[in-house]
Amino acid sequence: MEKLAFSFGAGQAARSRTVTGVVSSGDLEVLLEPGADGRTTVAVQTSVDGYGATWTALLERVFGAGALPAARIEINDNGATPGVVRMRIEQAFEEAQQMGAAS
């Protein structure tokens, strides 16, 4: 079990909180809640040790431009592929946007 923490520049706070995915064989869940304007923090708990560099590279691609809303994100991983990780993060932001617009 490995725990990793990241911080990235971001835009305005996300509109709502949401959960996407499930922790089961080969998948992960993403818990997202609005963060402080201008900053996104990501806490990763993964069952796969030794992939810190892979997580860093993936999350820098997703958040590096600072264009996504500010959020506090918790990722609970059970061996998901990078493509699934990115999809779940994007899904969480899309759902948070839609839920916030509906309020």
Contacts in CASP RR format, 6 or more apart in sequence:
PFRMAT RR
TARGET T0000
AUTHOR 0000-0000-0000
METHOD contacts of the structure
MODEL  1
MEKLAFSFGAGQAARSRTVTGVVSSGDLEVLLEPGADGRTTVAVQTSVDG
YGATWTALLERVFGAGALPAARIEINDNGATPGVVRMRIEQAFEEAQQMG
AAS
1 45 0 8 1.000
1 46 0 8 1.000
1 47 0 8 1.000
1 49 0 8 1.000
2 44 0 8 1.000
2 45 0 8 1.000
2 46 0 8 1.000
2 48 0 8 1.000
2 49 0 8 1.000
2 50 0 8 1.000
2 51 0 8 1.000
2 52 0 8 1.000
3 43 0 8 1.000
3 44 0 8 1.000
3 45 0 8 1.000
3 46 0 8 1.000
4 43 0 8 1.000
4 44 0 8 1.000
4 46 0 8 1.000
4 52 0 8 1.000
4 55 0 8 1.000
5 41 0 8 1.000
5 42 0 8 1.000
5 43 0 8 1.000
5 44 0 8 1.000
6 41 0 8 1.000
6 42 0 8 1.000
6 43 0 8 1.000
6 44 0 8 1.000
6 55 0 8 1.000
6 56 0 8 1.000
6 59 0 8 1.000
6 63 0 8 1.000
7 39 0 8 1.000
7 40 0 8 1.000
7 41 0 8 1.000
7 42 0 8 1.000
8 39 0 8 1.000
8 40 0 8 1.000
8 41 0 8 1.000
8 42 0 8 1.000
8 59 0 8 1.000
8 60 0 8 1.000
8 63 0 8 1.000
8 64 0 8 1.000
8 66 0 8 1.000
9 38 0 8 1.000
9 39 0 8 1.000
9 40 0 8 1.000
9 63 0 8 1.000
9 64 0 8 1.000
9 66 0 8 1.000
9 70 0 8 1.000
10 37 0 8 1.000
10 38 0 8 1.000
10 39 0 8 1.000
10 40 0 8 1.000
10 63 0 8 1.000
10 66 0 8 1.000
10 68 0 8 1.000
10 69 0 8 1.000
10 70 0 8 1.000
10 71 0 8 1.000
11 37 0 8 1.000
11 38 0 8 1.000
11 66 0 8 1.000
11 67 0 8 1.000
11 68 0 8 1.000
11 69 0 8 1.000
11 70 0 8 1.000
12 37 0 8 1.000
12 38 0 8 1.000
12 69 0 8 1.000
12 70 0 8 1.000
13 34 0 8 1.000
13 35 0 8 1.000
13 36 0 8 1.000
13 37 0 8 1.000
13 69 0 8 1.000
13 70 0 8 1.000
13 71 0 8 1.000
14 32 0 8 1.000
14 33 0 8 1.000
14 34 0 8 1.000
14 35 0 8 1.000
14 69 0 8 1.000
14 70 0 8 1.000
14 71 0 8 1.000
14 93 0 8 1.000
14 96 0 8 1.000
14 97 0 8 1.000
15 34 0 8 1.000
15 69 0 8 1.000
15 96 0 8 1.000
15 97 0 8 1.000
15 99 0 8 1.000
15 100 0 8 1.000
15 101 0 8 1.000
15 103 0 8 1.000
16 34 0 8 1.000
16 95 0 8 1.000
16 96 0 8 1.000
16 97 0 8 1.000
16 99 0 8 1.000
16 100 0 8 1.000
16 103 0 8 1.000
17 31 0 8 1.000
17 32 0 8 1.000
17 33 0 8 1.000
17 34 0 8 1.000
17 96 0 8 1.000
17 99 0 8 1.000
18 31 0 8 1.000
18 32 0 8 1.000
18 92 0 8 1.000
18 95 0 8 1.000
18 96 0 8 1.000
18 99 0 8 1.000
19 29 0 8 1.000
19 30 0 8 1.000
19 31 0 8 1.000
19 32 0 8 1.000
19 92 0 8 1.000
20 29 0 8 1.000
20 30 0 8 1.000
20 32 0 8 1.000
20 88 0 8 1.000
20 91 0 8 1.000
20 92 0 8 1.000
20 95 0 8 1.000
21 27 0 8 1.000
21 28 0 8 1.000
21 29 0 8 1.000
21 30 0 8 1.000
21 88 0 8 1.000
21 91 0 8 1.000
22 29 0 8 1.000
23 29 0 8 1.000
23 76 0 8 1.000
23 77 0 8 1.000
23 78 0 8 1.000
24 78 0 8 1.000
25 78 0 8 1.000
26 78 0 8 1.000
26 79 0 8 1.000
26 80 0 8 1.000
26 81 0 8 1.000
26 84 0 8 1.000
27 78 0 8 1.000
27 79 0 8 1.000
27 80 0 8 1.000
27 84 0 8 1.000
28 75 0 8 1.000
28 76 0 8 1.000
28 77 0 8 1.000
28 78 0 8 1.000
28 79 0 8 1.000
28 80 0 8 1.000
28 84 0 8 1.000
28 85 0 8 1.000
28 88 0 8 1.000
29 75 0 8 1.000
29 76 0 8 1.000
29 88 0 8 1.000
30 73 0 8 1.000
30 74 0 8 1.000
30 75 0 8 1.000
30 88 0 8 1.000
30 89 0 8 1.000
30 91 0 8 1.000
30 92 0 8 1.000
31 73 0 8 1.000
31 74 0 8 1.000
31 75 0 8 1.000
31 76 0 8 1.000
31 92 0 8 1.000
32 71 0 8 1.000
32 72 0 8 1.000
32 73 0 8 1.000
32 92 0 8 1.000
32 93 0 8 1.000
32 96 0 8 1.000
33 71 0 8 1.000
33 72 0 8 1.000
34 69 0 8 1.000
34 70 0 8 1.000
34 71 0 8 1.000
34 72 0 8 1.000
34 96 0 8 1.000
35 41 0 8 1.000
35 70 0 8 1.000
35 71 0 8 1.000
35 72 0 8 1.000
36 70 0 8 1.000
37 70 0 8 1.000
38 70 0 8 1.000
39 70 0 8 1.000
40 63 0 8 1.000
40 66 0 8 1.000
40 68 0 8 1.000
40 69 0 8 1.000
40 70 0 8 1.000
40 71 0 8 1.000
40 72 0 8 1.000
40 73 0 8 1.000
41 71 0 8 1.000
41 72 0 8 1.000
41 73 0 8 1.000
42 59 0 8 1.000
42 63 0 8 1.000
42 73 0 8 1.000
42 74 0 8 1.000
42 75 0 8 1.000
43 73 0 8 1.000
43 74 0 8 1.000
43 75 0 8 1.000
44 55 0 8 1.000
44 75 0 8 1.000
44 77 0 8 1.000
45 74 0 8 1.000
45 75 0 8 1.000
45 76 0 8 1.000
45 77 0 8 1.000
46 55 0 8 1.000
46 75 0 8 1.000
46 77 0 8 1.000
46 78 0 8 1.000
46 79 0 8 1.000
47 77 0 8 1.000
47 78 0 8 1.000
47 79 0 8 1.000
48 77 0 8 1.000
48 79 0 8 1.000
54 82 0 8 1.000
58 82 0 8 1.000
58 85 0 8 1.000
58 86 0 8 1.000
61 86 0 8 1.000
62 68 0 8 1.000
62 86 0 8 1.000
62 89 0 8 1.000
62 90 0 8 1.000
68 93 0 8 1.000
69 93 0 8 1.000
69 96 0 8 1.000
69 97 0 8 1.000
71 93 0 8 1.000
71 96 0 8 1.000
73 89 0 8 1.000
73 92 0 8 1.000
75 85 0 8 1.000
75 88 0 8 1.000
75 89 0 8 1.000
77 85 0 8 1.000
80 88 0 8 1.000
END
